[in-house]
Amino acid sequence: MSELTIHTKLEKLPEDLKNQVNDFVDFLIEKSLKSKAKVYPKFGSVKGRIKMEADFDAPLDDFKEYM
C-alpha cells in the first residue's frame, strides 16, 4: 500500500477518527522500537543468586510409596 493511498483515505476521515489513527500509528512505532531493542541477559549475571540444597537429588518422602 502506498503512502498516497493511505493519505487519501486519511483525508476522508472525520477529525476524531484522524486522532485515533494518529494514536494507533504512535502505538505501532513504539511497538516496533521495543521489538528491535531486545535485551538479553549477560552471561553470569545471576551468579550467587541461585542456591541448591545439598540433598537436591535425594528421594522425596512424598513418593516413597511409589518406589
N, C-alpha and C positions, 0 to 999 in steps of 0.2 A: 504494500500500500504506500503510495507516495505522500509526501508532506502536503502537496497541493490538495489532494483528495481529503486528507484529514482537516486541513484548514477550511476547505469549502463546507464540509459537514459541520464544523465547529461554528462557523458564521451563522448557520441556520438555527442554532440552539438559543433558547432564551438565556438571559443573564445568570439566573440562579443555577441552571444546568452547566453553564460555562464554568462557574465557580467549582462545581462538583468535579468536572473534568480536570480542572487545574489541580485540585486536591489529589485526585487519583494519579495524575502524572507525577506529582511530587512523591506520592507513596511508592510508585514504581521505581523512580530514580533512587530513593533511599533503599529500597529492597535490593536493587541491583548492586548498589555500592556495598551493602552488607554481605552479599553472597560472594563478592570478589575478595573481600578482606577477611578470609577465614583465618582464624588463629589456631595454631597447632601448639600443643604443649611442648615445652622444651624437655629434652631427654634428661631424666634425673630430677625433674622439678618436684617430685613428691617423696624424694629420698628422706627417710627418717620419720615420715608421717604414718606409714602403714607398719603395723607390727603383727606378727603371727605368734600364737601361743606355742609353747614347746610341745604340747600334746595335740597339735593340729591333726596329725594323722591317726590318732588313737580312735578306736571304735566308740561310737556314741551309745550311751546307755539306753536311749530310746529304741534302738534297733537290735538289742540283744536277743529278743525272741525270734528274729528272722535269721540269725546267724547260727 
